[in-house]
């Protein structure tokens, strides 16, 4: 069976409870594309990391801000994009170092 193209865009408040909702949406999207359970677990971990980073680092815990997640499948390619309009990264080179964080008790 040929894989179908698909697209989903979700926008939600930067609330901890919405991390789980984003994970579930991505899992359902991936399952429809034929990913294995192992692949879907990896997708869920990636979504958790991306959404949590937007909330913690982009918005510094401000739950009134919006996070956007876009999932797309086209021509055999699958992508997930997590967007925020938070504070940004002051020093991208430094941020690429393993274990670096602007918050002392986080990696």
N, C-alpha and C positions, 0 to 999 in steps of 0.2 A: 504494500500500500504506500502510495506517495505521500510524503509529509506535506501538510497544508501550511500556507503562510498564516501568521496570526500576529495580533498586536493587542497590547493591553496597557493602559495608562491609569495609575492610581495616584491620588493625592490625599494625604492624611496629616492630621496633627502629629507633632513630634512627641507623642505620648508613648511610654514604655509598652502599653498594651497593644499598640499598633504594630510593634515589631512582629508579634506572633501572627497578626492578620496579614502582613506583607509576606511573611514566610509561607503561610498557607496558600496565598494567591499564587506565588511563584511556583510552589510545589504542584498545584493543580495545572498551571500553565505548562510546566515541564512534563508532567505525566501525559498530557494530551499530545505531546510531541514524541512520546515513546521513550523517554529517558528511563534508565533503570532506577531502582530504589536507591542504590548507592549514589548515582548521579544526582537524584533529587535531594538526598541528604546534603550533598556538597552545595547544591544550589541554595538550599535553605540556610546553610552556614554563611555563605557569601552574602545573601540578602540581610541576614542578621547583622553581620559586620558592617555592611554599607549603611544600613538604616541607623544602626546604633551610633556609628561615627558621625553621621549628619546631626543626630540629636545631641550627642555629648560634645563634640568638638565644634561643629558648625553653629549650633544654637545655644551652647552652654546650658542645656537643660531647660530652655524656654519652651514650654509645651504649647504655646499659642502659635508657634511657627509651623509652616507647612513643609512636608517632605514629599517629593514626587518619585515614583518608581515607574519606569517604562520597561516593559518586556516585549521583545519582538522576535519573530522567527520568519526569516525570508530567505529563499534560495538555499536552504540547508544550513544557514547561519542562525545562531541564537545569541541574543544579547540582553543584558540587564543593565539599566542605567539608573543610578540613584542620584537625585538632584536636591540640592538645598541652596538657599541664598544667604548662607551664614557668613561668619567672619572671615573665612578664607584661610589660607596657609601663608604665614609671613615668610617662612624660609623653606621652600620646597625641597632644596637639597638636603637640609638638615632633617626634614620630615621623612625622607627616604631611608634614613639610617635605621637599622634594626633596633627595636625596643624604644625608639624615640617617641616621646609624647610631650605635649604642652601641659599635661596634667600629671603631677608627680607620682600618683599611685596607679597609673595606667600605662599600658604598653602601646 
